[in-house]
Amino acid sequence: MTAIHLAATGAEADVLLRADAASVATLTLNRPDQYNALSHALLAELQAALDAIARDDSVRAVVIAGAGKAFCAGHDLKEIRERADAEFTAEVFERAGRLMTALTRLPQPVIARVHGHAYAAGCQLVAQCDLAVASAEARFATSGVNYGVFCSTPGVALGRNVPRKRALEMLLTGEPIDAATALAYGLVNRAVPADRLDAELQGLAQSILAKSAAIVAAGKRAFYAQIDEALAQAYRTATAAMLENLRSEDGQEGVAAFAEKRKPRWKGR
């Protein structure tokens, strides 16, 4: 395993840790004393890490995790209050929006490893990842309404991942839900006992790693391109993606392997 420490600028250091092993890059939010709240520095480091990973062909999947007791408590409201600067606050939320969009544009699938609380923008981060595995002890909430700050930006990701009435209940009440409820809502893919969290995560990642990296990247790109389009346009987008897929080297290899009843030999691996 290769560990990379990403030092932030300013007073904080190592707010994000990166560890690479077996084609999986794990990015760990490393502000445990602040419950991994998304400070300006942490957002910047996350964006820089994703930009680097997007260019790194050795990485086939990404895991986002949290150090300490929480996954992520949301935006660092103490930092925003202390700065008391409208331009700084706008930059924080704009940077967060760019980060969430970058997650969907990253060629590699992104899996959230949720072991503790994921509140407000932390819940947003879980929702915006492609997949999520949660410990039974995890809790999820869009709790800003309790403090006079409605979770409008977390609502973007939440409303695209769970049914509308479920999303609005979370947004309007701010009340937390447990991992089993998050699974029932579709916010996470798996909810398992804490001692099985890493094994479940590894199994999910290994299933992805067994596929063609090129086909996975193209499929993820096509999925996010069509998901908010009108039905007819979505089918046009998806049809174009499938035709390109079938013409690709790995697409042809996969079809040949299916016809010949053998395992495919992906060209990119």
C-alpha positions as CSV (number, residue, x, y, z in Angstrom):
1,M,0.0,0.0,0.0
2,T,1.3,3.4,-0.9
3,A,0.3,6.2,1.5
4,I,0.3,9.8,0.2
5,H,-0.1,12.7,2.6
6,L,-1.7,15.7,1.0
7,A,-0.8,18.8,3.0
8,A,-3.2,21.7,2.9
9,T,-2.1,25.3,2.8
10,G,-2.4,27.5,5.9
11,A,-2.6,26.4,9.5
12,E,-4.0,23.0,8.9
13,A,-1.9,20.2,7.5
14,D,-2.7,16.7,6.2
15,V,-6.4,17.4,6.2
16,L,-6.7,14.7,3.5
17,L,-4.9,11.4,3.3
18,R,-4.5,9.2,0.3
19,A,-3.6,5.5,0.3
20,D,-3.3,3.4,-2.9
21,A,-3.5,-0.4,-2.9
22,A,-4.5,-2.9,-5.5
23,S,-5.7,-0.2,-8.0
24,V,-8.0,1.4,-5.4
25,A,-7.2,5.0,-4.1
26,T,-8.7,5.7,-0.6
27,L,-9.1,9.4,0.3
28,T,-9.6,9.8,4.0
29,L,-11.0,13.1,5.4
30,N,-8.6,13.8,8.2
31,R,-10.1,16.4,10.5
32,P,-11.3,14.0,13.3
33,D,-11.5,16.6,16.0
34,Q,-13.9,18.6,13.7
35,Y,-15.8,15.5,12.7
36,N,-14.2,15.9,9.2
37,A,-16.2,19.1,8.5
38,L,-15.5,20.4,5.0
39,S,-13.3,23.3,5.5
40,H,-12.1,25.5,2.6
41,A,-8.7,23.7,2.8
42,L,-10.2,20.2,2.8
43,L,-12.4,21.0,-0.2
44,A,-9.4,22.3,-2.1
45,E,-7.4,19.1,-1.2
46,L,-10.3,16.8,-2.3
47,Q,-10.6,18.6,-5.6
48,A,-6.8,18.4,-6.2
49,A,-6.9,14.7,-5.3
50,L,-9.7,13.9,-7.7
51,D,-8.1,15.9,-10.5
52,A,-4.9,13.8,-10.0
53,I,-6.8,10.6,-9.9
54,A,-8.7,11.4,-13.1
55,R,-5.3,11.4,-14.9
56,D,-4.0,8.3,-13.1
57,D,-4.6,5.1,-15.1
58,S,-3.3,2.9,-12.3
59,V,-6.4,3.8,-10.2
60,R,-9.5,1.8,-11.1
61,A,-11.8,2.8,-8.2
62,V,-11.9,5.5,-5.4
63,V,-13.0,5.2,-1.8
64,I,-13.9,8.2,0.3
65,A,-13.7,7.6,4.0
66,G,-13.5,9.6,7.3
67,A,-11.0,9.5,10.2
68,G,-12.2,9.4,13.8
69,K,-15.8,8.9,14.9
70,A,-17.6,10.6,12.0
71,F,-17.7,10.3,8.3
72,C,-18.3,14.0,7.7
73,A,-20.3,16.6,9.7
74,G,-20.9,18.9,6.7
75,H,-19.6,22.3,6.0
76,D,-17.3,23.9,8.6
77,L,-19.8,26.5,9.9
78,K,-17.4,27.7,12.6
79,E,-14.9,28.6,9.9
80,I,-17.6,30.4,7.9
81,R,-18.7,32.3,11.0
82,E,-15.2,33.3,12.0
83,R,-14.4,34.5,8.6
84,A,-17.6,36.5,8.3
85,D,-16.8,37.2,4.7
86,A,-19.5,37.0,2.0
87,E,-17.0,36.3,-0.7
88,F,-15.3,33.6,1.3
89,T,-18.6,31.9,2.0
90,A,-19.6,32.0,-1.6
91,E,-16.3,30.5,-2.6
92,V,-16.8,27.6,-0.1
93,F,-20.2,26.7,-1.5
94,E,-19.1,27.1,-5.1
95,R,-16.1,25.0,-4.5
96,A,-18.3,22.3,-2.9
97,G,-20.6,22.4,-5.9
98,R,-17.6,21.9,-8.3
99,L,-16.4,19.0,-6.2
100,M,-19.7,17.3,-6.2
101,T,-19.9,17.7,-10.0
102,A,-16.3,16.4,-10.3
103,L,-17.3,13.2,-8.6
104,T,-19.8,12.4,-11.4
105,R,-17.2,13.3,-14.1
106,L,-14.4,11.2,-12.6
107,P,-13.7,8.2,-14.9
108,Q,-13.4,5.9,-11.9
109,P,-16.3,4.8,-9.8
110,V,-16.4,6.4,-6.3
111,I,-17.5,4.5,-3.2
112,A,-18.3,6.2,0.1
113,R,-17.2,4.3,3.2
114,V,-19.6,5.6,5.9
115,H,-18.7,4.4,9.4
116,G,-20.3,7.2,11.4
117,H,-22.4,10.4,11.1
118,A,-22.9,11.8,7.6
119,Y,-24.7,15.1,8.2
120,A,-25.6,18.1,6.0
121,A,-22.9,18.3,3.3
122,G,-21.5,15.0,4.6
123,C,-24.8,13.4,3.6
124,Q,-24.5,15.3,0.3
125,L,-21.1,13.7,-0.2
126,V,-22.5,10.2,0.4
127,A,-25.4,10.9,-2.0
128,Q,-23.1,12.2,-4.7
129,C,-20.7,9.3,-4.7
130,D,-21.6,6.6,-7.2
131,L,-21.9,3.9,-4.5
132,A,-22.0,3.9,-0.7
133,V,-21.4,1.2,1.9
134,A,-22.5,2.0,5.5
135,S,-21.8,0.6,8.9
136,A,-25.0,-0.2,10.9
137,E,-23.8,2.5,13.3
138,A,-23.9,5.2,10.6
139,R,-26.4,8.0,10.7
140,F,-27.5,10.4,7.9
141,A,-29.2,13.8,8.2
142,T,-29.7,17.0,6.3
143,S,-29.7,18.8,9.6
144,G,-29.1,22.4,8.6
145,V,-32.8,23.4,9.0
146,N,-32.3,22.9,12.8
147,Y,-29.7,25.8,12.8
148,G,-31.5,28.1,10.4
149,V,-29.5,27.0,7.3
150,F,-31.7,24.9,5.0
151,C,-29.7,22.2,3.3
152,S,-30.4,23.4,-0.2
153,T,-27.2,22.2,-1.8
154,P,-27.2,18.8,-0.1
155,G,-30.8,18.6,-1.4
156,V,-29.4,18.6,-5.0
157,A,-27.7,15.3,-4.5
158,L,-30.2,13.9,-2.1
159,G,-33.2,14.6,-4.4
160,R,-31.4,12.8,-7.2
161,N,-30.8,9.7,-5.2
162,V,-33.9,9.1,-3.0
163,P,-37.6,9.5,-3.7
164,R,-38.8,13.1,-3.5
165,K,-40.9,12.7,-0.4
166,R,-38.2,11.0,1.5
167,A,-35.7,13.7,0.5
168,L,-38.1,16.4,1.6
169,E,-38.8,14.7,4.9
170,M,-35.1,14.7,5.6
171,L,-34.6,18.3,4.5
172,L,-37.7,19.7,6.3
173,T,-37.2,17.9,9.6
174,G,-33.5,17.6,9.8
175,E,-34.0,14.4,11.7
176,P,-31.3,11.6,11.3
177,I,-32.0,8.3,9.8
178,D,-30.2,5.1,10.5
179,A,-28.3,2.9,8.1
180,A,-31.1,0.4,7.5
181,T,-33.4,3.3,6.6
182,A,-30.8,4.8,4.3
183,L,-30.6,1.5,2.6
184,A,-34.4,1.3,2.2
185,Y,-34.4,4.9,0.8
186,G,-31.7,4.0,-1.7
187,L,-29.1,6.4,-0.2
188,V,-26.6,3.6,0.3
189,N,-26.0,0.3,-1.4
190,R,-25.1,-1.8,1.6
191,A,-25.6,-1.5,5.4
192,V,-23.6,-4.0,7.4
193,P,-22.3,-4.6,10.9
194,A,-19.2,-2.5,11.6
195,D,-16.9,-5.5,11.6
196,R,-18.0,-6.3,8.0
197,L,-17.7,-2.8,6.6
198,D,-14.3,-3.2,5.0
199,A,-15.0,-6.7,3.7
200,E,-18.2,-5.5,2.1
201,L,-16.5,-2.5,0.6
202,Q,-13.7,-4.7,-0.8
203,G,-16.1,-7.1,-2.4
204,L,-17.9,-4.3,-4.1
205,A,-14.7,-2.7,-5.4
206,Q,-13.3,-6.1,-6.6
207,S,-16.5,-6.7,-8.6
208,I,-15.8,-3.4,-10.4
209,L,-12.1,-4.1,-10.8
210,A,-12.9,-7.3,-12.7
211,K,-14.6,-5.3,-15.5
212,S,-12.9,-3.3,-18.3
213,A,-11.7,0.0,-17.0
214,A,-12.5,1.7,-20.3
215,I,-16.1,0.3,-20.4
216,V,-16.8,1.2,-16.8
217,A,-15.6,4.8,-17.4
218,A,-17.7,5.1,-20.6
219,G,-20.7,3.6,-18.9
220,K,-20.4,6.0,-15.9
221,R,-20.1,9.0,-18.3
222,A,-23.2,7.9,-20.3
223,F,-25.2,7.3,-17.2
224,Y,-24.7,10.8,-15.8
225,A,-25.2,12.3,-19.3
226,Q,-28.6,10.8,-19.7
227,I,-30.0,10.7,-16.2
228,D,-31.6,14.2,-16.2
229,E,-32.5,14.3,-19.9
230,A,-36.0,13.9,-21.2
231,L,-36.9,10.3,-22.1
232,A,-36.4,10.5,-25.9
233,Q,-33.1,12.4,-25.6
234,A,-31.9,10.0,-22.9
235,Y,-32.4,7.1,-25.2
236,R,-30.6,8.9,-28.0
237,T,-27.7,9.5,-25.6
238,A,-27.7,6.0,-24.3
239,T,-27.9,4.5,-27.8
240,A,-24.9,6.5,-29.0
241,A,-23.0,5.3,-25.9
242,M,-23.9,1.6,-26.6
243,L,-22.9,1.9,-30.3
244,E,-19.5,3.4,-29.3
245,N,-19.2,0.7,-26.6
246,L,-19.7,-2.1,-29.1
247,R,-17.2,-0.6,-31.5
248,S,-14.5,-0.4,-28.8
249,E,-11.7,-2.9,-28.4
250,D,-13.0,-4.2,-25.1
251,G,-16.5,-4.2,-26.3
252,Q,-15.6,-6.5,-29.2
253,E,-13.5,-8.7,-26.8
254,G,-16.4,-9.0,-24.4
255,V,-18.8,-10.1,-27.1
256,A,-16.3,-12.6,-28.5
257,A,-15.7,-14.0,-25.0
258,F,-19.5,-14.4,-24.5
259,A,-19.8,-16.2,-27.8
260,E,-16.8,-18.4,-27.1
261,K,-17.9,-19.1,-23.5
262,R,-14.7,-17.9,-22.0
263,K,-13.5,-15.1,-19.7
264,P,-12.8,-11.8,-21.5
265,R,-9.2,-10.6,-21.7
266,W,-9.5,-6.9,-21.3
267,K,-7.0,-5.0,-23.4
268,G,-6.5,-2.2,-20.8
269,R,-5.5,-4.6,-18.0
